[in-house]
Structure formats: structure tokens, C-alpha cells
């Protein structure tokens, strides 16, 4: 079995976690000895155009000076390897910054970069194609006297991945970071990789975007990319695909899964409702070969009401009892609230990117004044205090992570009603663990175990005795 199949991955938004690579090194004892995670997923740390939180890359082979240098990265990589923590990095290949030298060369039609991006004359642009963030996906460039395509911000022109030279460059970038000590690549926004080469209008522009997203050419390229990486770089390099959460059909997800090691399961992150039927059908029954998570850099925190510590623990139990790869977003383990939105990101995602709350004393923090401020609730939810509190959210995460490493096989005997979710997992030494989760705000008597289940509580039963309970 590959290392990633049961891994617990900790996602770090570098600027917010502990400033930079050296800050990560400082926190290795916490990651290794307290949480005992298996891998770190780093959001992009490349030089960027300061438009989309690192996802508008200016140089795929370098480091944003905010985070350090390549030598700092090498040192961090070495330290993490010494502590058996794998490194996964996030690379947005579907687009670059409009400040990337490739784009500037493409504008000028020089250095063989003329067709590295998607350019059209005004008469040939497709009018019913959509942009995620802008009114139109086509922006005029006066220097080239043409329009370029972008699915996201106009500062993020789409690479023409149909171009063989662009494909070759993607392989070079992946190989470069593998040599630098990276164990896995998260392929950001794979649904966007290759648009319809004939530039046909979308038939159902508001519902499918079938000629922009998840095209046959994209699915074939993902297959080719995976085969190339596994054959020529390393078969042990984890490849994760981030497909579009709304516009990717089930059959397309399955095609991605046949090529990649993992893709993202967005259902737990996008459900936003404590509904046992939805959780059973869309999360537990769909988790095989997918990565499950509650929060990330694009999804605001506390959607399930985790400001309530009981609900934060309940969701932790659900996530960490699943039989597939799991991601914990930094701060989730202490129940961090949403931060304030200071307008750095116009679609409101910065509320989920506020600084990690390590201490209850402001004087201990070193936060860049140009970044999102520390949220006021750092005195209420922080690592320092929760390590000392046996009943804290953090201590519950620590217990669940330890238990999850003993679990084996898939969930079975899954049962649910309007309020209660129950299932079993096999463990070491032929143990069978029974999980009972109460998603309601009331006490409920459970006849199977003769238990009065407290509101928003979770219980783990071993040999008919309560092994762990979140209350």
C-alpha cells in the first residue's frame, strides 16, 4: 500500500502558519510529536503577482522572498524528511500571472512563446464562455492587438496546455521539485487545463461549461501526464487532482481517478449542513480513492457551527474516522473561527486564511503588518491553552489521530436516521470499533448501546465499553 492511502495531511498556508520555511522548521515538534501528521500540503510559495494568494505564479522554479530561499526550502525538506513527514506542494499549471516572462514573451511573439497562451482576434472570441471571477473570460491586450483567455482573474492568463512545449515545461517543473525533495504534487484546477480546441460555444453555458472545463483533451492529458510522471520521474510521487467542485460529473471524476492517485472529495467541505443522509451517501460512501477535508484556503471556516466546541469535535470524529486520505487545515485542530475579511481577496476567501493562533499573548507573535491581522479570538482559541486542557478540541484531535492510525479496512455496518450516524471500523489485533455520532442539538437514547447520547456528541465503543467520548 502506498504511503498516501491512509495518510493524514496537514495543509499549511505558509504566510499564515508561521510566516516562512524557517517558521515551519520551528514547528516540526508540534507537527511530529503532538499532532503526528504524515505529510504537509503547502499552498503555492512561488514568486507571484500578488493577485490571488500565490495562485498567479511568476516563476515556477523559485521561491517568493517572503518565505525564504531555495536553500531554506532544502533545509526544511531535509528536516521534515528526518521526521518522516512528507511534502506535497500545490502547483497551478492551468494559468500563470500576467507578469510571468512567458506571458510577456507571448505578447511580444518572441522566444517561441507566441502560442503558449490562448489568443484570439475579436471576431473569433466565444461570447458565451464564462469566467469564475470576471464578467468575461476574454481580455484585450493592446500591444498584441488580440484577446487572451482566462478562466479566473484577468491577471491570470490561461496557459495553452495543448501546446507540446508547454507540456514539456510542466514535466520539467514537476521533476525539478521532485529533485528538491517533494513527495507529492497537488495539481490545482485540473478541470481547466485544455479548452475545446475548436472553441465551440457552450451548449448550456450556465450549467456545464463543457467546452471550457473537463474536456476530452483535458482528461487525456491528465492520463498522459500521470503515465509520464510515474514512468520517467517517480512512481512514488503522489499526484492529486483538484477537479472543479460544481462542473465535474461523476463519470469525469472516475476518469480522473483512473489516471491520478487521488482527487478531492468536496462534499464534506461544501455540504454545510449536519445532515446524516447527505454525510452517509456523499461523503462516507464516496470517499474511496478521494481526499476528504472540512476546510481549506478556499472554504470559510465554521460552516457547520464549529464555533461550538462540541460541533468542532463532532466534525473531527467524522473526518478522522474515514478510511481514506484526510486533510486537516491549519488551525482546524483548535477550532479557529473565521477571521475578518479585510478585502485582500474580493471573493471573500481571506477569512479562512488568518494567522495561526499559537499563543494567548499578542507579544509572542511576529506577523507582517501587510498581511491579514490576527483575529481577536486568539485569546479564546489557541494552541498554547488547548495543550494544557485535556477536554480541548486540540486534545480530541490528538486522540483521534492516534486512533486513526490503528484503523484498518473500510467502514462497514453503516446505519443512520435523522439524527444519529453509526458505523464500524476494524482495527489492530482484530478489534472492532463502533462509532456513534449525534448530529442533533438534543439528548437521544440509543438502545443498541444503552447510552444517552449528549447533543453534538461522538462516542467510540470498543468491546461494549466507551473508549473515547467527545463530551
C-alpha positions as CSV (number, residue, x, y, z in Angstrom):
1,X,0.0,0.0,0.0
2,X,1.3,3.4,-0.9
3,X,2.0,5.9,1.9
4,X,-0.7,8.3,0.9
5,X,-3.7,5.8,1.1
6,X,-4.2,6.3,4.8
7,X,-2.2,9.5,5.3
8,X,-3.2,12.4,7.5
9,X,-2.2,15.5,5.6
10,X,-1.8,18.9,7.3
11,X,-2.4,21.9,5.0
12,X,-0.2,24.9,5.6
13,X,-1.0,28.3,4.1
14,X,2.6,29.4,4.6
15,X,2.3,33.1,5.3
16,X,-0.4,32.4,7.9
17,X,1.0,29.3,9.6
18,X,4.3,30.6,10.9
19,X,5.5,33.2,8.3
20,X,8.0,31.2,6.3
21,X,10.0,28.0,5.8
22,X,12.1,28.6,8.9
23,X,8.9,29.1,10.8
24,X,7.8,25.6,9.7
25,X,11.1,24.1,10.9
26,X,10.4,25.7,14.3
27,X,7.0,24.0,14.5
28,X,8.2,20.5,13.5
29,X,8.0,19.3,17.1
30,X,4.3,20.3,17.1
31,X,3.6,18.6,13.8
32,X,5.6,15.4,14.5
33,X,5.2,14.9,18.3
34,X,1.9,16.5,19.1
35,X,-0.3,16.0,16.0
36,X,1.7,13.1,14.5
37,X,0.7,14.0,10.9
38,X,2.1,12.1,7.9
39,X,2.5,14.9,5.3
40,X,2.2,18.6,4.8
41,X,0.4,20.2,1.8
42,X,1.9,23.6,1.1
43,X,-0.1,26.2,-0.8
44,X,1.9,27.9,-3.6
45,X,5.1,29.6,-2.4
46,X,6.4,30.8,-5.8
47,X,7.0,34.4,-6.7
48,X,3.6,35.7,-7.7
49,X,1.7,38.8,-9.0
50,X,0.0,39.4,-5.6
51,X,-3.4,38.9,-7.2
52,X,-4.6,35.5,-6.0
53,X,-2.8,34.4,-2.9
54,X,0.0,32.7,-4.7
55,X,-2.0,31.2,-7.5
56,X,-0.7,33.7,-10.0
57,X,2.8,32.4,-10.5
58,X,5.6,34.4,-12.0
59,X,8.3,31.8,-11.7
60,X,7.8,28.1,-11.1
61,X,11.4,27.4,-10.2
62,X,11.9,29.9,-7.4
63,X,10.7,31.0,-4.0
64,X,8.7,34.1,-3.0
65,X,11.2,36.1,-0.9
66,X,8.5,36.4,1.8
67,X,9.0,32.7,2.5
68,X,12.8,32.4,2.2
69,X,15.1,31.0,-0.4
70,X,15.6,27.7,-2.2
71,X,18.3,26.9,0.4
72,X,15.7,27.5,3.1
73,X,13.3,25.1,1.3
74,X,16.1,22.5,1.0
75,X,16.8,22.8,4.8
76,X,13.1,22.5,5.6
77,X,12.8,19.5,3.3
78,X,15.7,17.8,5.0
79,X,14.3,18.4,8.5
80,X,10.9,17.1,7.5
81,X,12.4,14.0,6.0
82,X,14.3,13.4,9.2
83,X,11.0,13.4,11.0
84,X,9.2,11.2,8.5
85,X,6.9,14.0,7.2
86,X,6.3,14.0,3.5
87,X,6.0,17.2,1.4
88,X,3.2,17.9,-1.0
89,X,3.2,21.2,-3.0
90,X,0.4,22.9,-4.8
91,X,1.2,23.9,-8.4
92,X,-1.3,25.9,-10.6
93,X,-0.5,24.8,-14.1
94,X,-3.7,26.0,-15.7
95,X,-2.6,29.6,-15.7
96,X,0.2,32.0,-14.7
97,X,0.5,35.6,-13.6
98,X,0.2,38.2,-16.4
99,X,3.7,39.2,-15.1
100,X,5.3,35.9,-15.9
101,X,8.1,36.2,-18.5
102,X,6.3,33.6,-20.6
103,X,3.2,35.8,-21.0
104,X,5.3,38.9,-21.7
105,X,7.1,37.0,-24.4
106,X,3.8,35.7,-25.7
107,X,2.5,39.3,-26.0
108,X,5.7,40.2,-27.9
109,X,5.5,37.0,-30.0
110,X,9.1,36.2,-29.2
111,X,11.3,33.3,-27.8
112,X,8.9,30.8,-29.3
113,X,6.2,31.8,-26.7
114,X,3.7,33.2,-29.2
115,X,1.3,30.3,-28.7
116,X,1.9,29.5,-25.1
117,X,-1.3,31.2,-24.2
118,X,-4.7,31.3,-25.8
119,X,-5.1,34.3,-28.1
120,X,-8.0,35.3,-30.4
121,X,-9.0,38.1,-32.6
122,X,-12.2,39.9,-31.5
123,X,-14.2,38.3,-34.3
124,X,-13.2,34.8,-33.1
125,X,-13.8,35.0,-29.3
126,X,-16.5,32.8,-27.9
127,X,-19.1,35.0,-26.3
128,X,-20.9,32.6,-24.0
129,X,-17.8,31.2,-22.3
130,X,-17.7,32.1,-18.6
131,X,-15.1,33.3,-16.1
132,X,-15.1,32.3,-12.4
133,X,-14.3,35.8,-11.2
134,X,-14.7,38.3,-14.1
135,X,-17.6,39.3,-16.3
136,X,-15.8,37.9,-19.4
137,X,-13.1,35.3,-19.8
138,X,-11.5,37.4,-22.6
139,X,-9.3,40.4,-22.0
140,X,-7.9,42.7,-24.7
141,X,-4.2,43.3,-24.9
142,X,-3.3,46.4,-26.9
143,X,0.3,45.5,-27.5
144,X,-0.6,42.3,-29.3
145,X,-4.0,43.6,-30.5
146,X,-5.7,40.4,-29.5
147,X,-7.8,39.0,-26.7
148,X,-6.4,36.4,-24.3
149,X,-8.4,33.8,-22.4
150,X,-8.5,33.5,-18.6
151,X,-10.9,31.4,-16.5
152,X,-10.1,33.2,-13.3
153,X,-8.9,36.8,-12.9
154,X,-7.7,38.8,-15.9
155,X,-4.3,38.8,-14.2
156,X,-4.2,35.0,-14.6
157,X,-4.0,34.2,-18.3
158,X,-4.6,30.6,-19.2
159,X,-1.7,28.5,-20.4
160,X,-2.2,26.8,-23.7
161,X,-1.6,23.3,-22.4
162,X,-2.5,21.8,-25.8
163,X,1.0,23.1,-26.8
164,X,3.6,20.4,-26.6
165,X,6.3,22.9,-25.5
166,X,4.1,23.9,-22.5
167,X,3.5,20.2,-21.7
168,X,7.3,19.6,-21.7
169,X,7.8,22.6,-19.4
170,X,5.2,21.1,-16.9
171,X,7.2,17.9,-16.8
172,X,10.4,19.8,-16.2
173,X,8.8,21.7,-13.3
174,X,7.5,18.6,-11.6
175,X,10.9,16.9,-12.0
176,X,12.7,19.9,-10.5
177,X,10.6,19.9,-7.3
178,X,10.9,16.1,-7.0
179,X,14.6,16.5,-7.0
180,X,14.2,19.2,-4.4
181,X,12.6,16.6,-2.0
182,X,8.9,16.9,-2.8
183,X,6.9,13.7,-2.3
184,X,3.6,14.8,-3.9
185,X,2.1,17.3,-6.3
186,X,-1.4,18.8,-5.9
187,X,-2.4,19.7,-9.5
188,X,-4.6,22.8,-9.0
189,X,-7.7,23.3,-11.2
190,X,-7.2,20.3,-13.5
191,X,-10.6,20.8,-15.0
192,X,-9.4,24.0,-16.7
193,X,-6.3,22.5,-18.3
194,X,-7.4,22.4,-22.0
195,X,-10.4,24.1,-23.6
196,X,-12.2,22.8,-26.6
197,X,-9.6,23.2,-29.5
198,X,-12.4,24.2,-31.9
199,X,-13.6,26.9,-29.4
200,X,-17.3,25.9,-29.7
201,X,-19.8,27.8,-27.6
202,X,-21.1,26.0,-24.5
203,X,-24.4,24.4,-25.1
204,X,-25.6,25.0,-21.6
205,X,-23.3,27.9,-20.6
206,X,-24.6,28.3,-17.0
207,X,-24.7,24.7,-16.1
208,X,-21.9,22.7,-17.6
209,X,-19.2,24.8,-19.4
210,X,-18.5,21.6,-21.3
211,X,-16.2,23.3,-23.8
212,X,-14.2,25.1,-21.1
213,X,-13.9,22.5,-18.3
214,X,-13.3,18.7,-18.2
215,X,-12.9,18.4,-21.9
216,X,-11.8,15.1,-23.5
217,X,-8.5,16.7,-24.2
218,X,-8.0,17.6,-20.6
219,X,-8.9,14.1,-19.4
220,X,-6.5,12.6,-22.0
221,X,-3.7,14.9,-21.0
222,X,-4.1,14.1,-17.3
223,X,-3.7,10.4,-18.2
224,X,-0.6,11.2,-20.3
225,X,0.8,13.4,-17.5
226,X,0.4,10.7,-14.9
227,X,1.9,8.0,-17.1
228,X,4.9,10.2,-17.9
229,X,5.5,11.2,-14.3
230,X,5.2,7.6,-13.0
231,X,7.5,6.2,-15.7
232,X,10.1,9.0,-16.0
233,X,10.2,10.8,-12.7
234,X,8.9,8.5,-9.9
235,X,6.1,6.0,-9.4
236,X,6.1,7.0,-5.7
237,X,5.4,10.7,-6.4
238,X,1.8,11.3,-5.3
239,X,-0.4,13.1,-7.8
240,X,-3.5,14.7,-6.5
241,X,-6.0,16.4,-8.8
242,X,-8.3,19.2,-7.9
243,X,-11.3,19.0,-10.1
244,X,-13.9,21.7,-10.3
245,X,-16.4,21.1,-7.4
246,X,-19.5,22.1,-9.4
247,X,-18.9,21.3,-13.0
248,X,-17.3,17.8,-12.8
249,X,-19.7,14.9,-13.5
250,X,-19.3,11.6,-11.7
251,X,-18.1,9.8,-14.9
252,X,-15.4,12.5,-15.3
253,X,-14.3,12.1,-11.7
254,X,-13.9,8.4,-12.4
255,X,-11.8,9.1,-15.4
256,X,-9.5,11.3,-13.4
257,X,-9.3,8.6,-10.7
258,X,-8.1,6.1,-13.2
259,X,-5.2,8.3,-14.0
260,X,-4.3,10.0,-10.7
261,X,-3.6,8.7,-7.3
262,X,-6.2,10.9,-5.6
263,X,-8.7,13.6,-6.4
264,X,-10.5,15.9,-3.9
265,X,-13.9,15.0,-2.3
266,X,-15.6,18.4,-1.9
267,X,-18.8,17.1,-0.4
268,X,-17.7,17.5,3.3
269,X,-16.4,20.9,2.5
270,X,-19.4,22.1,0.6
271,X,-22.3,20.4,2.3
272,X,-22.5,23.0,5.1
273,X,-25.3,21.0,6.9
274,X,-25.3,18.5,9.7
275,X,-27.4,16.0,7.6
276,X,-26.8,12.3,8.3
277,X,-28.2,11.2,4.9
278,X,-26.0,13.5,2.9
279,X,-23.0,12.6,5.0
280,X,-23.6,8.9,4.6
281,X,-24.3,9.0,0.8
282,X,-22.0,11.7,-0.4
283,X,-19.1,11.5,2.0
284,X,-18.7,8.1,3.6
285,X,-19.8,6.1,0.6
286,X,-17.9,8.2,-1.9
287,X,-14.6,8.6,0.0
288,X,-12.7,5.7,-1.7
289,X,-9.7,7.0,-3.6
290,X,-10.6,10.6,-2.8
291,X,-9.2,13.0,-0.2
292,X,-11.6,14.3,2.4
293,X,-11.5,17.6,4.1
294,X,-13.7,20.0,6.0
295,X,-11.9,23.3,5.5
296,X,-9.2,24.7,3.2
297,X,-7.9,28.1,1.8
298,X,-10.9,28.5,-0.4
299,X,-13.6,27.4,2.0
300,X,-14.6,29.6,5.0
301,X,-14.3,28.0,8.4
302,X,-17.2,27.2,10.8
303,X,-19.8,26.4,8.2
304,X,-21.1,23.6,10.4
305,X,-21.1,25.7,13.5
306,X,-17.7,24.8,14.8
307,X,-17.6,27.9,16.9
308,X,-19.4,25.5,19.2
309,X,-16.6,23.2,20.5
310,X,-19.0,20.2,20.6
311,X,-19.6,20.5,16.9
312,X,-15.9,21.1,16.2
313,X,-15.2,17.8,17.9
314,X,-18.1,16.0,16.2
315,X,-16.8,17.0,12.8
316,X,-13.3,15.9,13.8
317,X,-14.7,12.5,14.7
318,X,-16.4,12.2,11.3
319,X,-13.3,13.3,9.3
320,X,-10.7,11.2,11.2
321,X,-12.8,8.0,11.2
322,X,-13.0,7.9,7.4
323,X,-10.9,5.2,5.7
324,X,-9.3,7.4,3.1
325,X,-6.7,10.1,3.0
326,X,-7.7,13.1,5.2
327,X,-6.6,16.8,5.3
328,X,-6.5,18.9,8.4
329,X,-6.4,22.6,7.5
330,X,-4.1,24.6,9.8
331,X,-6.0,25.9,12.9
332,X,-8.8,23.4,12.3
333,X,-7.4,21.4,15.2
334,X,-8.1,24.2,17.6
335,X,-11.4,25.2,16.2
336,X,-10.2,28.5,14.8
337,X,-13.0,30.9,13.9
338,X,-13.3,32.8,10.6
339,X,-11.0,35.8,10.5
340,X,-12.2,39.2,9.5
341,X,-12.3,40.0,5.8
342,X,-10.0,42.9,5.1
343,X,-10.6,42.9,1.4
344,X,-7.4,41.4,0.1
345,X,-9.4,38.8,-1.8
346,X,-12.5,40.2,-3.4
347,X,-14.4,36.9,-3.3
348,X,-14.0,36.7,0.5
349,X,-11.7,33.7,1.0
350,X,-9.2,35.6,3.3
351,X,-11.5,34.9,6.2
352,X,-10.2,31.3,6.1
353,X,-6.5,32.5,5.8
354,X,-6.0,34.5,9.0
355,X,-2.8,33.7,11.1
356,X,-2.5,30.6,13.1
357,X,-3.4,31.2,16.7
358,X,-0.4,29.8,18.6
359,X,-0.5,31.8,21.8
360,X,-2.7,33.8,24.2
361,X,-0.2,36.6,24.4
362,X,0.0,39.1,21.4
363,X,3.6,39.9,22.2
364,X,4.7,36.4,21.1
365,X,3.5,36.8,17.5
366,X,5.6,38.0,14.6
367,X,3.0,38.8,11.9
368,X,3.8,41.0,8.9
369,X,1.7,44.2,9.2
370,X,0.9,43.9,5.5
371,X,-0.8,40.6,6.0
372,X,-4.2,39.7,7.4
373,X,-4.3,40.6,11.1
374,X,-4.5,38.1,13.9
375,X,-8.2,37.6,14.8
376,X,-9.4,38.9,18.1
377,X,-10.4,35.4,19.3
378,X,-6.8,34.2,19.6
379,X,-7.2,34.6,23.4
380,X,-10.1,32.1,23.3
381,X,-8.8,29.5,20.8
382,X,-5.0,28.9,20.7
383,X,-2.6,26.0,20.8
384,X,-0.9,27.1,24.0
385,X,-4.0,26.9,26.1
386,X,-5.5,23.9,24.5
387,X,-2.4,21.8,25.0
388,X,-3.0,22.3,28.8
389,X,-6.7,21.5,28.6
390,X,-7.5,17.8,28.5
391,X,-11.0,18.5,27.2
392,X,-10.0,20.9,24.4
393,X,-10.6,20.5,20.7
394,X,-6.9,20.0,20.1
395,X,-6.7,17.2,22.6
396,X,-9.6,15.5,20.9
397,X,-7.8,15.8,17.5
398,X,-4.7,14.3,19.1
399,X,-6.7,11.3,20.4
400,X,-8.5,10.7,17.1
401,X,-5.3,10.9,15.1
402,X,-3.7,8.3,17.3
403,X,-6.7,6.1,16.9
404,X,-7.0,6.6,13.2
405,X,-3.5,5.1,12.7
406,X,-4.8,1.8,14.2
407,X,-7.9,1.5,12.0
408,X,-7.9,-0.8,9.0
409,X,-10.1,-1.5,6.0
410,X,-13.3,0.2,5.1
411,X,-16.3,1.4,7.1
412,X,-19.0,-1.2,7.5
413,X,-22.4,-1.7,9.1
414,X,-23.2,1.9,8.3
415,X,-26.6,3.0,9.7
416,X,-28.2,6.3,10.1
417,X,-31.5,8.0,11.0
418,X,-32.5,11.7,11.1
419,X,-30.1,12.4,14.0
420,X,-27.7,9.5,14.5
421,X,-24.9,8.1,12.4
422,X,-23.3,4.7,13.3
423,X,-20.7,2.6,11.7
424,X,-17.8,0.2,12.4
425,X,-14.1,0.1,11.6
426,X,-11.7,-2.8,12.0
427,X,-8.5,-2.1,14.0
428,X,-5.3,-3.8,15.1
429,X,-5.5,-7.1,16.9
430,X,-8.9,-7.9,15.3
431,X,-10.6,-5.1,17.3
432,X,-13.8,-3.7,16.0
433,X,-14.6,-0.1,16.8
434,X,-18.1,1.2,16.8
435,X,-18.5,5.0,16.1
436,X,-21.7,6.7,17.1
437,X,-22.3,10.4,16.2
438,X,-25.2,12.5,17.4
439,X,-25.8,15.4,14.9
440,X,-28.7,16.8,16.8
441,X,-28.9,19.5,19.5
442,X,-30.7,17.2,21.9
443,X,-30.1,14.2,24.1
444,X,-31.1,10.9,22.4
445,X,-31.2,7.5,24.0
446,X,-29.5,4.8,21.9
447,X,-30.9,1.3,22.5
448,X,-28.1,-0.5,20.8
449,X,-25.6,0.7,23.3
450,X,-27.9,1.7,26.2
451,X,-26.4,5.2,26.0
452,X,-27.9,8.6,26.4
453,X,-26.1,10.5,23.6
454,X,-25.4,14.1,24.5
455,X,-26.1,16.9,22.0
456,X,-23.5,17.1,19.2
457,X,-21.5,14.2,20.7
458,X,-19.5,11.3,19.4
459,X,-18.6,8.0,21.0
460,X,-16.1,5.3,20.1
461,X,-17.0,1.9,21.6
462,X,-14.6,-1.0,21.9
463,X,-15.7,-4.3,23.5
464,X,-19.0,-2.8,24.5
465,X,-17.3,-0.1,26.6
466,X,-16.8,3.6,25.8
467,X,-13.2,4.0,24.7
468,X,-13.5,7.7,23.8
469,X,-16.2,10.3,24.0
470,X,-16.2,13.9,23.0
471,X,-18.2,15.2,25.9
